[in-house]
Amino acid sequence: MNPFDPSKRNDEIRRLYDLSGGRIQKVNPTYYPKYRDLNLVNVDTTKKIYRIFSYDRFIQLLESKMNTLVPTRKWDDPLENFLLSCDLTYKEDHISLSDIRNSWYGQCWTEKEECDGMWHTQTKNDSCRTVKVKTTVGTLFEEFYDFSHEYHVMEFFMGKVEYKKQDEIKRCLEKIGEKEIFSKDNRSHLMSLLVKREEFSYEHELRLLYCYPKSSPCHPPVYSYAVNPNKLFEEVVLDPWTNDKDFTSELNQIRSLGYNKKVTRSELYKSFKGEIII
């Protein structure tokens, strides 16, 4: 939904539930777009988005045809899970939210087409070559959302990150009550995962989020789902440090794995020689 309205979302879920004969796990394909729209938070489905993978990870994706989300608890910023990292005191009982925290998985994307800082950060983190892919919000989310899941409306989300000052985030925590913590629609948990400190606002981030639907002492280490790379990615861009020899080699490898869309090299550091006419 854009803009995202939790009350309207819940009303629409109930309406679609009734139209589906009370069987949310057996949705008429006619309603697929409506369900997906309900789980999009403040994003436009036509928006172009980008993600940088390590080259090896991208090759693995082409080979396996699987995209993978990692536990959100592993994200670097200590305030990334500002709600789910808390210990809760409820009616004099101390309750850990670790089971809920461990049930969430995510993958980060960006609206920025080109960014020196993000190339450098990813290359430094992975100590290796990198690849940028291009798609749209709608294409990514359509591949991701799986209606075969019994609780799909509670599991698959994508949203735009909102950047806040650290003291604003602390005030958000102070306003959260019992209703939000124990909400059955995952709303407060979801929205807390779409907040980041304003120091990271240069990332212009969007997040693909999956919530494992059952309480478990041992959640899966990652969440992976099948993709069609030729449908999902409309362009692949090799990092700006790729020389001609490596570009040819990597292009051949990518083609050999069946990817047939556009493959280029970033021109971020392409030399420029101007001409002054006096």
C-alpha positions in Angstrom: 0.0 0.0 0.0 1.2 3.4 -0.8 0.8 5.1 1.6 0.7 2.2 4.0 -2.4 2.2 6.2 -2.6 -0.6 8.8 -6.3 -0.2 9.5 -7.3 -0.2 5.8 -5.0 -3.2 5.2 -6.8 -5.2 7.9 -10.2 -4.3 6.5 -9.1 -5.3 3.0 -7.6 -8.6 4.3 -11.0 -9.4 5.9 -12.8 -8.5 2.7 -10.5 -10.7 0.5 -10.8 -13.5 3.1 -14.6 -13.4 2.6 -14.3 -13.3 -1.1 -12.0 -16.3 -1.0 -14.6 -18.3 0.8 -12.8 -18.1 4.1 -9.8 -19.9 2.8 -6.8 -17.6 2.8 -4.5 -20.4 1.8 -6.5 -21.1 -1.4 -6.7 -17.7 -2.9 -8.3 -17.2 -6.3 -5.5 -15.9 -8.6 -7.7 -13.0 -9.4 -6.9 -11.6 -6.0 -3.1 -12.1 -6.2 -2.3 -8.5 -7.0 -4.5 -7.2 -4.3 -2.9 -9.4 -1.6 0.6 -8.4 -2.8 -0.2 -4.8 -2.7 -1.4 -5.1 1.0 2.1 -6.2 2.0 4.0 -3.5 0.2 4.9 -0.6 2.6 5.2 2.8 1.0 6.7 1.7 -2.3 5.8 2.0 -6.0 5.8 -1.2 -7.9 7.2 0.5 -11.0 10.2 1.8 -9.2 13.7 0.7 -10.5 15.8 -0.8 -7.7 19.3 -2.2 -7.4 21.3 -4.6 -5.3 25.1 -5.4 -5.2 26.1 -9.0 -4.7 29.5 -10.5 -4.4 30.4 -12.0 -7.8 30.6 -15.5 -6.3 27.2 -15.1 -4.6 25.7 -14.0 -7.9 27.1 -16.9 -9.7 25.7 -19.2 -7.0 22.3 -17.6 -7.6 22.5 -18.2 -11.3 23.5 -21.8 -10.7 20.9 -22.6 -8.1 18.2 -20.3 -9.3 17.5 -19.4 -5.6 17.6 -16.0 -3.9 18.4 -16.0 -0.2 17.4 -13.8 2.7 19.5 -13.8 5.9 18.3 -13.4 9.5 17.7 -9.7 10.3 19.4 -10.2 13.7 22.7 -10.4 11.8 22.4 -6.8 10.4 25.3 -4.6 11.4 23.6 -1.6 13.0 22.7 -2.3 16.6 19.5 -0.3 16.2 18.3 -2.3 13.2 16.2 -4.5 15.5 15.4 -1.8 18.0 12.1 -3.4 19.0 12.7 -7.1 18.7 16.0 -6.8 20.5 14.3 -5.6 23.7 13.5 -7.7 26.7 9.8 -7.2 27.7 8.4 -6.8 31.2 4.7 -7.8 31.0 2.6 -8.1 34.1 5.8 -8.4 36.2 7.1 -11.3 34.0 10.2 -10.8 32.0 9.7 -12.0 28.4 12.3 -12.3 25.7 11.3 -11.4 22.1 14.1 -13.5 20.7 11.8 -16.1 19.2 10.0 -13.3 17.2 13.3 -11.7 16.4 14.7 -15.0 15.1 11.7 -15.5 12.8 12.5 -12.5 10.5 14.7 -12.7 7.4 15.6 -9.8 5.1 17.5 -8.6 2.0 18.4 -5.0 1.3 17.9 -3.2 -2.0 18.4 0.5 -3.0 16.8 3.1 -5.2 20.2 4.5 -6.0 21.4 3.5 -9.5 25.0 4.4 -8.8 26.9 5.0 -5.6 30.6 5.0 -4.9 30.1 4.3 -1.2 28.0 1.2 -1.8 30.4 -0.3 -4.3 33.3 0.3 -1.9 31.3 -1.0 1.2 30.3 -4.2 -0.5 33.7 -4.9 -2.0 35.4 -4.2 1.3 32.9 -6.4 3.2 33.3 -9.4 0.8 36.9 -8.8 -0.1 36.1 -9.8 -3.6 34.6 -8.7 -6.9 31.0 -7.5 -7.0 28.0 -7.3 -9.3 25.0 -5.0 -9.4 21.6 -6.2 -10.5 18.6 -4.1 -11.6 14.9 -4.9 -11.4 11.6 -3.3 -10.2 9.8 -3.5 -6.9 6.9 -5.2 -8.6 9.0 -7.8 -10.4 11.0 -8.7 -7.3 8.0 -8.9 -5.0 6.0 -11.0 -7.5 8.8 -13.6 -7.6 9.1 -13.5 -3.8 5.4 -13.7 -2.7 4.4 -17.4 -2.4 0.6 -18.0 -2.3 1.2 -21.7 -1.6 2.1 -20.8 2.0 -0.8 -21.2 4.4 0.0 -17.9 6.2 1.3 -15.9 3.2 -0.4 -12.7 4.2 1.7 -12.7 7.4 5.0 -13.8 5.8 5.9 -11.8 2.7 6.6 -8.1 2.9 8.6 -5.3 1.2 9.0 -1.8 2.3 10.8 1.5 2.1 13.2 2.3 5.0 12.4 5.4 7.0 15.4 7.2 8.5 15.1 8.7 11.9 17.3 10.3 14.6 18.4 8.0 17.4 16.3 9.8 20.0 13.2 9.5 17.7 13.8 5.8 17.6 13.9 5.7 21.4 10.6 7.7 21.6 9.0 5.1 19.2 9.9 2.4 21.7 8.4 4.3 24.6 5.0 4.6 22.7 4.8 0.9 22.0 2.2 -0.9 24.1 0.9 -4.4 24.7 -1.4 -4.2 21.6 1.5 -3.5 19.3 3.9 -6.1 20.8 1.4 -8.9 20.6 -0.4 -7.9 17.4 -1.4 -10.8 15.2 -0.8 -8.9 12.0 3.0 -8.4 12.6 2.5 -4.7 12.0 4.7 -3.3 14.8 7.4 -5.9 14.1 7.4 -5.2 10.4 7.5 -1.4 10.8 10.3 -1.6 13.3 12.4 -3.4 10.7 11.8 -0.5 8.2 13.5 2.1 10.4 17.1 3.0 10.4 19.3 5.8 11.8 19.5 8.9 9.6 23.3 8.5 9.3 22.5 5.7 6.8 20.1 7.8 4.7 22.5 7.9 1.7 21.6 4.2 1.1 18.0 5.0 0.0 17.1 1.5 1.1 14.2 -0.8 0.6 13.9 -4.2 2.3 12.5 -7.6 1.3 11.3 -9.2 4.5 10.1 -12.7 5.3 8.6 -13.9 8.6 8.8 -17.5 9.5 5.2 -18.3 10.5 5.8 -20.7 13.4 7.4 -20.5 16.8 10.6 -22.6 16.8 13.6 -23.2 19.1 15.7 -23.5 15.9 14.7 -21.4 13.0 16.2 -22.1 9.5 19.6 -20.4 9.0 18.4 -18.6 5.9 15.2 -18.3 3.8 15.7 -19.2 0.1 13.1 -19.2 -2.7 13.2 -20.1 -6.4 13.7 -17.4 -9.0 14.0 -17.0 -12.7 17.1 -14.8 -13.2 16.0 -13.8 -16.7 12.7 -12.7 -15.4 14.0 -11.1 -12.2 17.0 -9.1 -13.4 16.7 -6.8 -16.4 20.4 -5.9 -16.2 23.6 -7.0 -14.6 26.5 -4.6 -14.1 30.0 -5.7 -13.2 32.0 -3.5 -10.7 33.9 -0.4 -12.0 37.3 -2.1 -11.3 36.7 -4.9 -13.8 39.4 -4.9 -16.5 38.7 -5.9 -20.1 40.1 -9.4 -19.7 38.0 -10.1 -16.5 34.9 -8.6 -18.1 35.1 -11.0 -21.1 35.7 -13.9 -18.8 32.9 -13.1 -16.4 30.5 -12.3 -19.2 31.2 -15.7 -20.8 30.6 -17.4 -17.4 27.3 -15.5 -16.9 26.1 -16.4 -20.4 27.1 -20.0 -19.9 24.7 -20.2 -16.9 21.8 -19.1 -19.0 21.5 -15.4 -18.2 20.6 -13.7 -21.5 19.7 -10.1 -20.6 22.0 -7.0 -20.7 25.5 -7.3 -19.0 27.7 -4.2 -18.7 30.4 -2.7 -16.6 30.0 0.3 -14.3 31.4 3.5 -15.8 31.7 5.2 -12.5 35.5 5.6 -12.9 35.6 5.9 -16.7 38.2 8.4 -17.7 37.1 11.7 -19.0 39.1 14.0 -21.2 37.4 17.3 -22.0 38.3 19.8 -24.7 38.6 23.6 -24.2 38.1 25.7 -27.3 39.4 29.3 -26.9 
